[in-house]
C-alpha cells in the first residue's frame, strides 16, 4: 500500500463523525486488510452487559468497507451489497476488535470476511464472537 493510499484511509477514518462518537481506533491498515477497535460504552450493550448485535453488525459494515477501499489503488467509494453476520457467542468484554480481509477483490465487486473479537482492557484476552461475509460494490 502506498503512503498516499494509507493517508486517504486514515484521513477518512478520522473525519467520520460516527467513528469519533464510538471512539473507534484504527489498529492496522494494509492492502486487503483493516483492523479497528471500539471500546465498550453503555449505549452499545444489552442489560446483561454484552455488546448489542446491532453494534457488532455496524462494526462489520464499516470495517469491511475500509478493507474493500484498501484493495483499490485509486481513491474510491464503496457501498454494501450484502452483509451476513453469524453471532458465535455473547460478546462480553471491554472492547470490540474487527479484522477484515478482502478474499476476492474485483473491478467493481469485492467480498470481505470480517471476524469480530471482544478483548479485555489489557488486550490479554481475546474471544471470537462473530464472523461475517460482506459484499461491497465500488461506485466511484
Buried (B, 14 or more C-beta within 10 A) or exposed (E): BEEEBBEBBEEBBEEEEEBEEBEBBBEEBEBBBBBBBBBBEEEBBEEEEBBEBEBBBBBBBBBBBBBBBBBBEEEEEBEBEEBEBEBEEBBBBEBBBBBBBBEEBEEEBBBBBBBBBBBEEEEEEEBEBBBBBBBBBBEE
